[in-house]
Amino acid sequence: MTDLLKTSLNRRTVLQAATVGAAGVSPALRALVHAAGSDAPEKKEVKIGFIPLTDCASVVMASVLGFDKKYGVTIVPNKEASWAGVRDKLVNGELDFAHVLYGLVYGVHLGTAGPKKDMAVLMNLNNNGQAITLSKALADKGAVDGPSLAKLMASEKREYTFAGTFPTGTHAMWMHYWLAAAGINPLSGAKLITVPPPQMVANMRVGNMDGFCVGEPWNHRAIMDGIGITANTTQDIWKDHPEKVLGTTAEFVKKYPNTTRAVMMAVLEASQWIDASLSNKMKMAETVAGKAYVNTGVDAINQRILGRYQNGLGKTWDDPNHMKFFNDGAVNFPYLSDGMWFLTQHKRWGLLKSHPDYLAVAKEVNQVDLYKSVASAMKISVPKDVMRTSKFIDGVVWDGKDPAKYADGFKIKA
């Protein structure tokens, strides 16, 4: 241990470093602590809420593989029943962090998703890997994608019901966008309901909805159970879209900055580990399939995380844009334009009554500087620009440059 390290870490941190093992404290944490001139994590044990979905994997594996201990914290994963429950526990402090929907964090920050509280998106947990599932009953009548669904809905008039997982969340926005791209007004031409992810398949089985948008493994589960088909993946809607984030309150970040960094590092290292090899992905699938986490058969998880897809109608394909947790750091950067996109959709569908200051809100919520400092300490590359350009399923391009014009530019809107 160098003289520089001895002087930059106090005795308590050095003792903690010694307990990590012969290799000493993680070089990334050492660099970050030294750079910040600060101490070890202020809070040693943290509760992280998660919903039973494949994309909770980096939080779970950070705990299971002991990456949390490496950075001086103990992660206690807390299984939650619904996104509304996650929201409430984050806001009232029962949870320190959560594996959480991007749009939920923004909804709470602006008060459009329940009680208003200043929130923080620390990093993305995954890209891609959700899907739109239509019932087998619809598929049997020829509705297997957006255009054929629109055709059926026009010829067979009745109330059609579709489910998302939270009003301001990602799945609700994917479902709205997908329906509108097919010419179906999700507000006047269909009924949209909210159902917790693990309850989607059971609700479709008893005929409570015609379609749903949810994370895996519940789309593949619907195919395995013979009750649904995959009409589109969400990467078809927006390639490499952000999905779940590591979220917390702004208050927590301010009060426990070192704890926040340590948790980010542990989850980032778990993200790297998952994407590092096929065998790691398979081990992850076996772990998160367990009762304590997703509680499903490993065969419902392992195919789609490897990019092996089937649609339930005999078509199979390998999707290079499957769920990713790290992808050389491309996944985890909290682009301001991503946060702004959710706000444009909240405005489009009437969740926001007037245009917010899109960029200002994104700068408040997305902790870009904090992420950059953590990534730098871990030698993870970050993009040069906080904005990115994306082309959607309907051919419309989003670049973050004129969000109000973009939000108002859709033909189908509230």
ZAZADO-206690 format. One record per residue (C-alpha): residue number from 1; residue in one letter; x negated, y negated, z negated. Coordinates in nm, 3 decimals, always signed. Layout:
residues N
<k->NUM r->a px->X py->Y pz->Z>
...
This chain:
residues 414
<k->1 r->m px->+0.000 py->+0.000 pz->+0.000>
<k->2 r->t px->-0.154 py->-0.333 pz->+0.105>
<k->3 r->d px->-0.221 py->-0.630 pz->-0.123>
<k->4 r->l px->+0.028 py->-0.826 pz->+0.086>
<k->5 r->l px->+0.299 py->-0.569 pz->+0.017>
<k->6 r->k px->+0.216 py->-0.561 pz->-0.356>
<k->7 r->t px->+0.255 py->-0.936 pz->-0.384>
<k->8 r->s px->+0.568 py->-0.958 pz->-0.172>
<k->9 r->l px->+0.765 py->-0.689 pz->-0.356>
<k->10 r->n px->+0.831 py->-0.714 pz->-0.727>
<k->11 r->r px->+0.769 py->-0.421 pz->-0.962>
<k->12 r->r px->+1.128 py->-0.293 pz->-0.946>
<k->13 r->t px->+1.122 py->-0.272 pz->-0.566>
<k->14 r->v px->+0.784 py->-0.098 pz->-0.567>
<k->15 r->l px->+0.917 py->+0.160 pz->-0.815>
<k->16 r->q px->+1.217 py->+0.209 pz->-0.591>
<k->17 r->a px->+0.985 py->+0.249 pz->-0.292>
<k->18 r->a px->+0.791 py->+0.519 pz->-0.479>
<k->19 r->t px->+1.108 py->+0.722 pz->-0.526>
<k->20 r->v px->+1.168 py->+0.736 pz->-0.150>
<k->21 r->g px->+0.884 py->+0.984 pz->-0.120>
<k->22 r->a px->+0.523 py->+1.013 pz->-0.023>
<k->23 r->a px->+0.582 py->+0.808 pz->+0.290>
<k->24 r->g px->+0.686 py->+0.513 pz->+0.073>
<k->25 r->v px->+0.963 py->+0.266 pz->+0.139>
<k->26 r->s px->+1.096 py->+0.238 pz->+0.489>
<k->27 r->p px->+0.872 py->+0.005 pz->+0.694>
<k->28 r->a px->+1.182 py->-0.171 pz->+0.829>
<k->29 r->l px->+1.313 py->-0.251 pz->+0.482>
<k->30 r->r px->+0.964 py->-0.350 pz->+0.371>
<k->31 r->a px->+0.937 py->-0.592 pz->+0.663>
<k->32 r->l px->+1.282 py->-0.736 pz->+0.602>
<k->33 r->v px->+1.236 py->-0.776 pz->+0.228>
<k->34 r->h px->+0.903 py->-0.944 pz->+0.283>
<k->35 r->a px->+1.044 py->-1.170 pz->+0.554>
<k->36 r->a px->+1.332 py->-1.273 pz->+0.333>
<k->37 r->g px->+1.111 py->-1.305 pz->+0.025>
<k->38 r->s px->+1.387 py->-1.126 pz->-0.158>
<k->39 r->d px->+1.460 py->-0.836 pz->-0.388>
<k->40 r->a px->+1.612 py->-0.492 pz->-0.352>
<k->41 r->p px->+1.986 py->-0.449 pz->-0.283>
<k->42 r->e px->+2.191 py->-0.635 pz->-0.545>
<k->43 r->k px->+2.459 py->-0.365 pz->-0.549>
<k->44 r->k px->+2.329 py->-0.008 pz->-0.553>
<k->45 r->e px->+2.652 py->+0.177 pz->-0.474>
<k->46 r->v px->+2.893 py->+0.066 pz->-0.202>
<k->47 r->k px->+3.232 py->+0.196 pz->-0.098>
<k->48 r->i px->+3.289 py->+0.208 pz->+0.277>
<k->49 r->g px->+3.642 py->+0.276 pz->+0.395>
<k->50 r->f px->+3.702 py->+0.486 pz->+0.704>
<k->51 r->i px->+3.993 py->+0.631 pz->+0.900>
<k->52 r->p px->+3.974 py->+0.997 pz->+1.018>
<k->53 r->l px->+3.837 py->+0.935 pz->+1.368>
<k->54 r->t px->+3.527 py->+1.055 pz->+1.552>
<k->55 r->d px->+3.387 py->+0.701 pz->+1.552>
<k->56 r->c px->+3.352 py->+0.694 pz->+1.172>
<k->57 r->a px->+3.047 py->+0.916 pz->+1.234>
<k->58 r->s px->+2.765 py->+0.666 pz->+1.178>
<k->59 r->v px->+2.902 py->+0.567 pz->+0.837>
<k->60 r->v px->+2.950 py->+0.932 pz->+0.738>
<k->61 r->m px->+2.609 py->+1.046 pz->+0.866>
<k->62 r->a px->+2.430 py->+0.755 pz->+0.697>
<k->63 r->s px->+2.558 py->+0.901 pz->+0.370>
<k->64 r->v px->+2.527 py->+1.273 pz->+0.452>
<k->65 r->l px->+2.171 py->+1.247 pz->+0.588>
<k->66 r->g px->+2.051 py->+1.017 pz->+0.309>
<k->67 r->f px->+1.963 py->+0.716 pz->+0.524>
<k->68 r->d px->+2.141 py->+0.504 pz->+0.263>
<k->69 r->k px->+1.898 py->+0.612 pz->-0.013>
<k->70 r->k px->+1.606 py->+0.527 pz->+0.214>
<k->71 r->y px->+1.723 py->+0.164 pz->+0.208>
<k->72 r->g px->+1.800 py->+0.156 pz->-0.165>
<k->73 r->v px->+2.179 py->+0.199 pz->-0.161>
<k->74 r->t px->+2.429 py->+0.482 pz->-0.205>
<k->75 r->i px->+2.715 py->+0.483 pz->+0.045>
<k->76 r->v px->+3.039 py->+0.633 pz->-0.083>
<k->77 r->p px->+3.266 py->+0.698 pz->+0.219>
<k->78 r->n px->+3.632 py->+0.641 pz->+0.125>
<k->79 r->k px->+3.892 py->+0.816 pz->+0.344>
<k->80 r->e px->+4.191 py->+0.589 pz->+0.405>
<k->81 r->a px->+4.541 py->+0.669 pz->+0.532>
<k->82 r->s px->+4.607 py->+0.367 pz->+0.755>
<k->83 r->w px->+4.449 py->+0.054 pz->+0.896>
<k->84 r->a px->+4.686 py->-0.157 pz->+0.685>
<k->85 r->g px->+4.542 py->+0.020 pz->+0.380>
<k->86 r->v px->+4.188 py->-0.055 pz->+0.496>
<k->87 r->r px->+4.281 py->-0.421 pz->+0.543>
<k->88 r->d px->+4.435 py->-0.452 pz->+0.197>
<k->89 r->k px->+4.142 py->-0.286 pz->+0.020>
<k->90 r->l px->+3.886 py->-0.494 pz->+0.205>
<k->91 r->v px->+4.069 py->-0.816 pz->+0.122>
<k->92 r->n px->+4.113 py->-0.733 pz->-0.247>
<k->93 r->g px->+3.760 py->-0.599 pz->-0.293>
<k->94 r->e px->+3.842 py->-0.231 pz->-0.356>
<k->95 r->l px->+3.624 py->-0.155 pz->-0.052>
<k->96 r->d px->+3.288 py->-0.324 pz->+0.004>
<k->97 r->f px->+3.274 py->-0.249 pz->+0.378>
<k->98 r->a px->+3.481 py->-0.056 pz->+0.631>
<k->99 r->h px->+3.467 py->+0.128 pz->+0.959>
<k->100 r->v px->+3.733 py->-0.098 pz->+1.102>
<k->101 r->l px->+3.911 py->-0.216 pz->+1.416>
<k->102 r->y px->+3.746 py->-0.519 pz->+1.576>
<k->103 r->g px->+4.079 py->-0.699 pz->+1.621>
<k->104 r->l px->+4.186 py->-0.627 pz->+1.262>
<k->105 r->v px->+3.892 py->-0.828 pz->+1.128>
<k->106 r->y px->+3.985 py->-1.122 pz->+1.353>
<k->107 r->g px->+4.352 py->-1.088 pz->+1.260>
<k->108 r->v px->+4.270 py->-1.117 pz->+0.889>
<k->109 r->h px->+4.030 py->-1.407 pz->+0.949>
<k->110 r->l px->+4.303 py->-1.607 pz->+1.123>
<k->111 r->g px->+4.592 py->-1.482 pz->+0.909>
<k->112 r->t px->+4.773 py->-1.311 pz->+1.198>
<k->113 r->a px->+4.735 py->-0.964 pz->+1.045>
<k->114 r->g px->+4.845 py->-1.027 pz->+0.688>
<k->115 r->p px->+4.674 py->-1.232 pz->+0.416>
<k->116 r->k px->+4.418 py->-1.478 pz->+0.552>
<k->117 r->k px->+4.061 py->-1.430 pz->+0.434>
<k->118 r->d px->+3.722 py->-1.522 pz->+0.580>
<k->119 r->m px->+3.578 py->-1.208 pz->+0.733>
<k->120 r->a px->+3.255 py->-1.079 pz->+0.887>
<k->121 r->v px->+3.175 py->-0.845 pz->+1.175>
<k->122 r->l px->+2.824 py->-0.719 pz->+1.096>
<k->123 r->m px->+2.770 py->-0.490 pz->+1.396>
<k->124 r->n px->+2.951 py->-0.267 pz->+1.643>
<k->125 r->l px->+2.972 py->+0.098 pz->+1.543>
<k->126 r->n px->+3.056 py->+0.239 pz->+1.886>
<k->127 r->n px->+3.144 py->+0.167 pz->+2.246>
<k->128 r->n px->+3.407 py->+0.354 pz->+2.448>
<k->129 r->g px->+3.571 py->+0.682 pz->+2.358>
<k->130 r->q px->+3.940 py->+0.604 pz->+2.303>
<k->131 r->a px->+4.221 py->+0.695 pz->+2.543>
<k->132 r->i px->+4.579 py->+0.643 pz->+2.654>
<k->133 r->t px->+4.782 py->+0.961 pz->+2.603>
<k->134 r->l px->+5.118 py->+1.016 pz->+2.773>
<k->135 r->s px->+5.361 py->+1.286 pz->+2.662>
<k->136 r->k px->+5.373 py->+1.614 pz->+2.852>
<k->137 r->a px->+5.743 py->+1.541 pz->+2.912>
<k->138 r->l px->+5.649 py->+1.224 pz->+3.105>
<k->139 r->a px->+5.371 py->+1.402 pz->+3.292>
<k->140 r->d px->+5.617 py->+1.675 pz->+3.398>
<k->141 r->k px->+5.822 py->+1.397 pz->+3.562>
<k->142 r->g px->+5.516 py->+1.266 pz->+3.750>
<k->143 r->a px->+5.400 py->+0.990 pz->+3.511>
<k->144 r->v px->+5.030 py->+1.064 pz->+3.482>
<k->145 r->d px->+4.877 py->+0.716 pz->+3.507>
<k->146 r->g px->+4.982 py->+0.349 pz->+3.494>
<k->147 r->p px->+5.135 py->+0.314 pz->+3.843>
<k->148 r->s px->+5.326 py->+0.644 pz->+3.827>
<k->149 r->l px->+5.451 py->+0.555 pz->+3.477>
<k->150 r->a px->+5.579 py->+0.218 pz->+3.607>
<k->151 r->k px->+5.758 py->+0.398 pz->+3.890>
<k->152 r->l px->+5.927 py->+0.642 pz->+3.652>
<k->153 r->m px->+6.027 py->+0.367 pz->+3.409>
<k->154 r->a px->+6.185 py->+0.172 pz->+3.696>
<k->155 r->s px->+6.385 py->+0.472 pz->+3.821>
<k->156 r->e px->+6.483 py->+0.626 pz->+3.486>
<k->157 r->k px->+6.603 py->+0.338 pz->+3.271>
<k->158 r->r px->+6.587 py->+0.390 pz->+2.895>
<k->159 r->e px->+6.385 py->+0.259 pz->+2.601>
<k->160 r->y px->+6.025 py->+0.377 pz->+2.633>
<k->161 r->t px->+5.818 py->+0.377 pz->+2.314>
<k->162 r->f px->+5.440 py->+0.350 pz->+2.291>
<k->163 r->a px->+5.219 py->+0.345 pz->+1.983>
<k->164 r->g px->+4.907 py->+0.161 pz->+1.878>
<k->165 r->t px->+4.736 py->+0.181 pz->+1.541>
<k->166 r->f px->+4.750 py->-0.180 pz->+1.412>
<k->167 r->p px->+4.919 py->-0.493 pz->+1.557>
<k->168 r->t px->+4.601 py->-0.698 pz->+1.620>
<k->169 r->g px->+4.370 py->-0.397 pz->+1.662>
<k->170 r->t px->+4.185 py->-0.255 pz->+1.958>
<k->171 r->h px->+4.434 py->+0.021 pz->+2.042>
<k->172 r->a px->+4.729 py->-0.215 pz->+2.050>
<k->173 r->m px->+4.532 py->-0.444 pz->+2.282>
<k->174 r->w px->+4.424 py->-0.157 pz->+2.511>
<k->175 r->m px->+4.784 py->-0.035 pz->+2.531>
<k->176 r->h px->+4.918 py->-0.385 pz->+2.606>
<k->177 r->y px->+4.648 py->-0.447 pz->+2.868>
<k->178 r->w px->+4.694 py->-0.108 pz->+3.035>
<k->179 r->l px->+5.072 py->-0.138 pz->+3.059>
<k->180 r->a px->+5.049 py->-0.493 pz->+3.195>
<k->181 r->a px->+4.784 py->-0.387 pz->+3.450>
<k->182 r->a px->+5.044 py->-0.138 pz->+3.581>
<k->183 r->g px->+5.307 py->-0.413 pz->+3.601>
<k->184 r->i px->+5.493 py->-0.311 pz->+3.283>
<k->185 r->n px->+5.565 py->-0.593 pz->+3.038>
<k->186 r->p px->+5.477 py->-0.443 pz->+2.697>
<k->187 r->l px->+5.694 py->-0.698 pz->+2.517>
<k->188 r->s px->+6.016 py->-0.687 pz->+2.719>
<k->189 r->g px->+5.982 py->-0.364 pz->+2.917>
<k->190 r->a px->+5.877 py->-0.126 pz->+2.640>
<k->191 r->k px->+5.886 py->-0.079 pz->+2.265>
<k->192 r->l px->+5.553 py->-0.080 pz->+2.081>
<k->193 r->i px->+5.521 py->+0.073 pz->+1.737>
<k->194 r->t px->+5.238 py->+0.117 pz->+1.486>
<k->195 r->v px->+5.133 py->+0.468 pz->+1.377>
<k->196 r->p px->+4.819 py->+0.567 pz->+1.178>
<k->197 r->p px->+4.571 py->+0.763 pz->+1.395>
<k->198 r->p px->+4.597 py->+1.104 pz->+1.223>
<k->199 r->q px->+4.978 py->+1.093 pz->+1.259>
<k->200 r->m px->+4.985 py->+1.028 pz->+1.635>
<k->201 r->v px->+4.996 py->+1.390 pz->+1.752>
<k->202 r->a px->+5.265 py->+1.493 pz->+1.500>
<k->203 r->n px->+5.482 py->+1.195 pz->+1.600>
<k->204 r->m px->+5.450 py->+1.277 pz->+1.970>
<k->205 r->r px->+5.531 py->+1.641 pz->+1.900>
<k->206 r->v px->+5.871 py->+1.545 pz->+1.756>
<k->207 r->g px->+5.943 py->+1.295 pz->+2.035>
<k->208 r->n px->+5.892 py->+0.968 pz->+1.848>
<k->209 r->m px->+5.690 py->+0.814 pz->+2.133>
<k->210 r->d px->+5.626 py->+0.847 pz->+2.504>
<k->211 r->g px->+5.262 py->+0.749 pz->+2.483>
<k->212 r->f px->+4.994 py->+0.625 pz->+2.247>
<k->213 r->c px->+4.650 py->+0.472 pz->+2.239>
<k->214 r->v px->+4.417 py->+0.599 pz->+1.969>
<k->215 r->g px->+4.058 py->+0.701 pz->+1.905>
<k->216 r->e px->+3.932 py->+1.055 pz->+1.934>
<k->217 r->p px->+3.980 py->+1.330 pz->+1.846>
<k->218 r->w px->+4.355 py->+1.271 pz->+1.860>
<k->219 r->n px->+4.383 py->+1.235 pz->+2.241>
<k->220 r->h px->+4.199 py->+1.563 pz->+2.298>
<k->221 r->r px->+4.400 py->+1.721 pz->+2.015>
<k->222 r->a px->+4.722 py->+1.632 pz->+2.201>
<k->223 r->i px->+4.589 py->+1.818 pz->+2.507>
<k->224 r->m px->+4.481 py->+2.119 pz->+2.298>
<k->225 r->d px->+4.826 py->+2.131 pz->+2.139>
<k->226 r->g px->+4.995 py->+2.110 pz->+2.482>
<k->227 r->i px->+5.198 py->+1.798 pz->+2.403>
<k->228 r->g px->+5.009 py->+1.521 pz->+2.586>
<k->229 r->i px->+4.781 py->+1.432 pz->+2.877>
<k->230 r->t px->+4.506 py->+1.171 pz->+2.913>
<k->231 r->a px->+4.625 py->+0.904 pz->+3.156>
<k->232 r->n px->+4.316 py->+0.685 pz->+3.121>
<k->233 r->t px->+4.021 py->+0.651 pz->+2.890>
<k->234 r->t px->+3.958 py->+0.308 pz->+2.738>
<k->235 r->q px->+3.625 py->+0.295 pz->+2.919>
<k->236 r->d px->+3.838 py->+0.300 pz->+3.236>
<k->237 r->i px->+4.001 py->-0.019 pz->+3.106>
<k->238 r->w px->+3.675 py->-0.188 pz->+3.001>
<k->239 r->k px->+3.344 py->-0.009 pz->+3.048>
<k->240 r->d px->+3.128 py->-0.019 pz->+2.733>
<k->241 r->h px->+3.394 py->-0.203 pz->+2.537>
<k->242 r->p px->+3.339 py->-0.268 pz->+2.166>
<k->243 r->e px->+3.553 py->-0.050 pz->+1.943>
<k->244 r->k px->+3.505 py->-0.007 pz->+1.567>
<k->245 r->v px->+3.284 py->-0.244 pz->+1.374>
<k->246 r->l px->+3.116 py->-0.247 pz->+1.036>
<k->247 r->g px->+3.330 py->-0.510 pz->+0.869>
<k->248 r->t px->+3.338 py->-0.685 pz->+0.534>
<k->249 r->t px->+3.439 py->-1.018 pz->+0.385>
<k->250 r->a px->+3.233 py->-1.334 pz->+0.432>
<k->251 r->e px->+3.227 py->-1.356 pz->+0.053>
<k->252 r->f px->+3.054 py->-1.016 pz->+0.022>
<k->253 r->v px->+2.781 py->-1.110 pz->+0.271>
<k->254 r->k px->+2.712 py->-1.430 pz->+0.078>
<k->255 r->k px->+2.713 py->-1.264 pz->-0.265>
<k->256 r->y px->+2.518 py->-0.950 pz->-0.171>
<k->257 r->p px->+2.292 py->-1.034 pz->+0.126>
<k->258 r->n px->+2.031 py->-0.764 pz->+0.055>
<k->259 r->t px->+2.296 py->-0.496 pz->+0.004>
<k->260 r->t px->+2.455 py->-0.598 pz->+0.333>
<k->261 r->r px->+2.122 py->-0.568 pz->+0.517>
<k->262 r->a px->+2.045 py->-0.232 pz->+0.358>
<k->263 r->v px->+2.383 py->-0.088 pz->+0.458>
<k->264 r->m px->+2.345 py->-0.221 pz->+0.813>
<k->265 r->m px->+2.003 py->-0.056 pz->+0.838>
<k->266 r->a px->+2.130 py->+0.278 pz->+0.708>
<k->267 r->v px->+2.421 py->+0.277 pz->+0.952>
<k->268 r->l px->+2.198 py->+0.166 pz->+1.241>
<k->269 r->e px->+1.955 py->+0.448 pz->+1.168>
<k->270 r->a px->+2.245 py->+0.694 pz->+1.162>
<k->271 r->s px->+2.363 py->+0.552 pz->+1.496>
<k->272 r->q px->+2.016 py->+0.609 pz->+1.641>
<k->273 r->w px->+2.012 py->+0.962 pz->+1.502>
<k->274 r->i px->+2.350 py->+1.057 pz->+1.654>
<k->275 r->d px->+2.256 py->+0.939 pz->+2.003>
<k->276 r->a px->+1.904 py->+1.087 pz->+1.988>
<k->277 r->s px->+1.995 py->+1.440 pz->+2.101>
<k->278 r->l px->+2.271 py->+1.681 pz->+2.194>
<k->279 r->s px->+2.196 py->+1.891 pz->+1.887>
<k->280 r->n px->+2.239 py->+1.586 pz->+1.665>
<k->281 r->k px->+2.574 py->+1.515 pz->+1.829>
<k->282 r->m px->+2.684 py->+1.873 pz->+1.767>
<k->283 r->k px->+2.574 py->+1.855 pz->+1.403>
<k->284 r->m px->+2.764 py->+1.528 pz->+1.370>
<k->285 r->a px->+3.077 py->+1.687 pz->+1.520>
<k->286 r->e px->+3.056 py->+1.978 pz->+1.273>
<k->287 r->t px->+3.014 py->+1.737 pz->+0.983>
<k->288 r->v px->+3.290 py->+1.488 pz->+1.062>
<k->289 r->a px->+3.536 py->+1.767 pz->+1.153>
<k->290 r->g px->+3.529 py->+1.872 pz->+0.787>
<k->291 r->k px->+3.822 py->+1.825 pz->+0.548>
<k->292 r->a px->+3.658 py->+1.531 pz->+0.371>
<k->293 r->y px->+3.645 py->+1.336 pz->+0.698>
<k->294 r->v px->+3.855 py->+1.395 pz->+1.014>
<k->295 r->n px->+3.995 py->+1.735 pz->+0.908>
<k->296 r->t px->+4.030 py->+1.901 pz->+1.247>
<k->297 r->g px->+3.865 py->+2.179 pz->+1.445>
<k->298 r->v px->+3.515 py->+2.098 pz->+1.565>
<k->299 r->d px->+3.631 py->+2.192 pz->+1.918>
<k->300 r->a px->+3.862 py->+1.889 pz->+1.913>
<k->301 r->i px->+3.557 py->+1.663 pz->+1.869>
<k->302 r->n px->+3.251 py->+1.809 pz->+2.033>
<k->303 r->q px->+3.348 py->+1.802 pz->+2.402>
<k->304 r->r px->+3.433 py->+1.434 pz->+2.444>
<k->305 r->i px->+3.136 py->+1.311 pz->+2.243>
<k->306 r->l px->+2.921 py->+1.489 pz->+2.502>
<k->307 r->g px->+3.119 py->+1.322 pz->+2.782>
<k->308 r->r px->+3.300 py->+1.641 pz->+2.885>
<k->309 r->y px->+3.656 py->+1.542 pz->+2.959>
<k->310 r->q px->+3.975 py->+1.716 pz->+3.071>
<k->311 r->n px->+4.306 py->+1.541 pz->+3.126>
<k->312 r->g px->+4.544 py->+1.823 pz->+3.034>
<k->313 r->l px->+4.653 py->+1.866 pz->+3.397>
<k->314 r->g px->+4.364 py->+2.076 pz->+3.522>
<k->315 r->k px->+4.120 py->+1.795 pz->+3.600>
<k->316 r->t px->+3.780 py->+1.802 pz->+3.430>
<k->317 r->w px->+3.492 py->+1.557 pz->+3.462>
<k->318 r->d px->+3.168 py->+1.442 pz->+3.303>
<k->319 r->d px->+3.198 py->+1.080 pz->+3.193>
<k->320 r->p px->+2.866 py->+0.893 pz->+3.158>
<k->321 r->n px->+3.053 py->+0.618 pz->+2.968>
<k->322 r->h px->+3.165 py->+0.839 pz->+2.680>
<k->323 r->m px->+3.156 py->+0.732 pz->+2.315>
<k->324 r->k px->+2.814 py->+0.598 pz->+2.222>
<k->325 r->f px->+2.686 py->+0.490 pz->+1.883>
<k->326 r->f px->+2.347 py->+0.333 pz->+1.969>
<k->327 r->n px->+2.245 py->+0.358 pz->+2.336>
<k->328 r->d px->+1.906 py->+0.195 pz->+2.273>
<k->329 r->g px->+2.072 py->-0.080 pz->+2.069>
<k->330 r->a px->+2.315 py->-0.186 pz->+2.343>
<k->331 r->v px->+2.613 py->-0.065 pz->+2.139>
<k->332 r->n px->+2.558 py->-0.248 pz->+1.814>
<k->333 r->f px->+2.501 py->-0.614 pz->+1.903>
<k->334 r->p px->+2.804 py->-0.827 pz->+1.798>
<k->335 r->y px->+2.852 py->-1.031 pz->+2.117>
<k->336 r->l px->+3.043 py->-1.353 pz->+2.059>
<k->337 r->s px->+3.229 py->-1.300 pz->+2.388>
<k->338 r->d px->+3.364 py->-0.967 pz->+2.259>
<k->339 r->g px->+3.520 py->-1.130 pz->+1.956>
<k->340 r->m px->+3.657 py->-1.409 pz->+2.172>
<k->341 r->w px->+3.820 py->-1.156 pz->+2.406>
<k->342 r->f px->+4.036 py->-1.019 pz->+2.126>
<k->343 r->l px->+4.148 py->-1.372 pz->+2.045>
<k->344 r->t px->+4.246 py->-1.429 pz->+2.410>
<k->345 r->q px->+4.466 py->-1.120 pz->+2.393>
<k->346 r->h px->+4.616 py->-1.222 pz->+2.060>
<k->347 r->k px->+4.710 py->-1.551 pz->+2.229>
<k->348 r->r px->+4.831 py->-1.373 pz->+2.545>
<k->349 r->w px->+5.075 py->-1.157 pz->+2.348>
<k->350 r->g px->+5.201 py->-1.429 pz->+2.115>
<k->351 r->l px->+5.017 py->-1.321 pz->+1.800>
<k->352 r->l px->+4.851 py->-1.664 pz->+1.810>
<k->353 r->k px->+5.091 py->-1.948 pz->+1.883>
<k->354 r->s px->+4.825 py->-2.191 pz->+2.006>
<k->355 r->h px->+4.470 py->-2.169 pz->+2.140>
<k->356 r->p px->+4.213 py->-2.146 pz->+1.861>
<k->357 r->d px->+3.859 py->-2.277 pz->+1.900>
<k->358 r->y px->+3.755 py->-1.942 pz->+2.043>
<k->359 r->l px->+3.378 py->-1.988 pz->+2.023>
<k->360 r->a px->+3.384 py->-2.146 pz->+1.676>
<k->361 r->v px->+3.590 py->-1.859 pz->+1.534>
<k->362 r->a px->+3.359 py->-1.598 pz->+1.692>
<k->363 r->k px->+3.056 py->-1.775 pz->+1.544>
<k->364 r->e px->+3.220 py->-1.770 pz->+1.200>
<k->365 r->v px->+3.305 py->-1.399 pz->+1.213>
<k->366 r->n px->+3.026 py->-1.230 pz->+1.411>
<k->367 r->q px->+2.706 py->-1.229 pz->+1.206>
<k->368 r->v px->+2.471 py->-1.258 pz->+1.503>
<k->369 r->d px->+2.171 py->-1.404 pz->+1.316>
<k->370 r->l px->+2.198 py->-1.146 pz->+1.040>
<k->371 r->y px->+2.218 py->-0.865 pz->+1.296>
<k->372 r->k px->+1.917 py->-1.004 pz->+1.483>
<k->373 r->s px->+1.710 py->-1.012 pz->+1.162>
<k->374 r->v px->+1.800 py->-0.651 pz->+1.082>
<k->375 r->a px->+1.738 py->-0.535 pz->+1.440>
<k->376 r->s px->+1.403 py->-0.714 pz->+1.447>
<k->377 r->a px->+1.292 py->-0.546 pz->+1.125>
<k->378 r->m px->+1.389 py->-0.209 pz->+1.272>
<k->379 r->k px->+1.229 py->-0.287 pz->+1.611>
<k->380 r->i px->+1.565 py->-0.256 pz->+1.787>
<k->381 r->s px->+1.600 py->-0.466 pz->+2.100>
<k->382 r->v px->+1.871 py->-0.732 pz->+2.119>
<k->383 r->p px->+2.016 py->-0.897 pz->+2.432>
<k->384 r->k px->+1.900 py->-1.247 pz->+2.526>
<k->385 r->d px->+2.255 py->-1.382 pz->+2.553>
<k->386 r->v px->+2.536 py->-1.376 pz->+2.294>
<k->387 r->m px->+2.786 py->-1.359 pz->+2.582>
<k->388 r->r px->+2.835 py->-1.079 pz->+2.833>
<k->389 r->t px->+3.038 py->-1.033 pz->+3.150>
<k->390 r->s px->+3.284 py->-0.747 pz->+3.193>
<k->391 r->k px->+3.523 py->-0.639 pz->+3.468>
<k->392 r->f px->+3.853 py->-0.483 pz->+3.361>
<k->393 r->i px->+4.079 py->-0.216 pz->+3.509>
<k->394 r->d px->+4.288 py->-0.483 pz->+3.687>
<k->395 r->g px->+3.979 py->-0.639 pz->+3.849>
<k->396 r->v px->+3.986 py->-0.947 pz->+3.624>
<k->397 r->v px->+3.643 py->-1.060 pz->+3.502>
<k->398 r->w px->+3.583 py->-1.186 pz->+3.148>
<k->399 r->d px->+3.268 py->-1.387 pz->+3.074>
<k->400 r->g px->+3.370 py->-1.597 pz->+2.774>
<k->401 r->k px->+3.321 py->-1.927 pz->+2.958>
<k->402 r->d px->+3.680 py->-2.057 pz->+2.962>
<k->403 r->p px->+3.883 py->-1.850 pz->+2.716>
<k->404 r->a px->+4.196 py->-2.069 pz->+2.718>
<k->405 r->k px->+4.219 py->-2.056 pz->+3.098>
<k->406 r->y px->+4.157 py->-1.681 pz->+3.090>
<k->407 r->a px->+4.426 py->-1.620 pz->+2.825>
<k->408 r->d px->+4.679 py->-1.830 pz->+3.015>
<k->409 r->g px->+4.587 py->-1.685 pz->+3.355>
<k->410 r->f px->+4.767 py->-1.352 pz->+3.326>
<k->411 r->k px->+5.096 py->-1.310 pz->+3.509>
<k->412 r->i px->+5.236 py->-1.083 pz->+3.237>
<k->413 r->k px->+5.212 py->-1.243 pz->+2.892>
<k->414 r->a px->+5.426 py->-1.358 pz->+2.599>
